[in-house]
Amino acid sequence: MTALISVRGLSRIFDVSKPWLNRVIERREKAFLTAISDVSFEVEDKSVYALVGESGSGKSTVGKIIVGLLSPSEGNVEIDGVNLATEADRHEVERVRADVQMIFQDPYASLNPRWRVRDIVNEPMAARGGDTNGLAERLLEQVGLSAGDADKFPHEFSGGQRQRICIARALASRPRVIVCDEPTSALDVSVQAQVLNLMSDLREELGLTYVFISHDLTVVQHMADRIGVLYLGRLVEEAPRDTLFASPKHPYTQMLFDAAPRMDGFGREVDPPKGEIPDPINPPSGCAFHPRCPLAEQRCKQERPEMRQLGDTRVACHLAE
């Protein structure tokens, strides 16, 4: 397969300084938060690439940069060979942008409460000047709702039904790539299964490519073909799903797996995760995970590990062997 999405050296820094006058009075310097740092990976066409990690690891920031909601501080994203940041041909950029849609974490917050469902679902196609006649009704039926639901407002639906509306809206522009930012985390477990199965079916039927952002390893194991593990904005491990779950190389990945609930885990003795995720405004030197790592040595505190290949796995750890 060929890479549909190429992410190269992606970094994003936010200025979180207090207002100028406050800094003068309090004699403070400017403060910068590094949300992601030097992240690189590729997503193959018609595959599911998952990004996992704790809250604050930078997963959503990567997703928003891919869809163009944020611009990178460094690095670039190429989709279908087009660099959206440097491409001079406006029509080429618009063509590629139309191929990318996003499903957000909170289905109600991402739906306009004043609009009827028909207008919400039709909006991506209407923005492109396409034909929207009967489009919303067809898409609602495709995601398991009724065509008659097009006349209703978002507040008339349950959480799972709202997320189905979000999926229908994402499909309206006939995209090739959908970035899914925690699409089921706000839903009950039984509804999660329905939405995930729907997304799997649509992927097979329409040949979609997913960038799937989640902290739930059970969901990731069900959905993903390849998985990237983020920690404090850095990609620390990447591998095919089965390889990663069978043999995680990075101590952080191993900690995530040990902390995850398991069906066969009754009575097992597992040490709780040690420490808290560091302050991204003042990250630790060397390997960002070294303050919490049971294997850390002096080199880990001084030298940032580079991503390197170990079999099918890419890992950023001095002691991965």
Secondary structure, DSSP 8 states (H G I E B T S, - for coil): --EEEEEEEEEEEEE----HHHHHHHT----EEEEEEEEEEEEETT-EEEEE-STTSSHHHHHHHHHTSS--SEEEEEETTEETTT---HHHHHHHHHTEEEE-S-TTTTS-TTS-HHHHHHHHHHHTT---TTHHHHHHHHTT--GGGGGS-GGGS-HHHHHHHHHHHHHTT--SEEEEESTTTTS-HHHHHHHHHHHHHHHHHHT-EEEEE-S-HHHHHHH-SEEEEEETTEEEEEEEHHHHHH---SHHHHHHHHHS--TT-TT-------S----TTS--SSSTTGGG-TT--HHHHHS----EEETTEEE--TT--
